[in-house]
Amino acid sequence: MENNKHEHITSYKEHFSTWLALILLTFMTVFVSVFGADLRTLSVATAMLIATIKATAVAYYFMHLKYEPKIYKAMMAVVLALFAFFMIMITIDYLTR
């Protein structure tokens, strides 16, 4: 059997830029929750969208999805699409009550 271990060397610049993006997205989430309180559903949807972007960034860089085969990326895209679908359905249900 062949050993398929690959080393992925990432630069400090890439780690720093990912960290900075996550910090900025966190500030955006706080900003939406504090100043978007009168929007209710829209602020929750915006916070969930930001959280999804942050989770994708973490999976892509820190869980090394960036270096994995395309099938794993496709599986993550399916999960994100299902998540978006269910969030839309929940929002529609909430708005029509």
Number of C-alpha atoms within 10 A of each C-alpha: 3 4 5 6 6 7 7 9 6 9 8 9 9 11 13 11 11 18 14 12 14 19 13 13 17 16 12 15 20 13 14 18 17 11 10 17 13 10 12 11 14 14 19 17 15 17 21 15 15 18 16 15 15 19 12 17 18 16 15 16 15 12 12 11 17 15 14 11 9 11 9 13 16 11 11 15 13 12 12 15 12 12 13 15 12 12 15 13 12 12 15 11 10 10 9 7 5
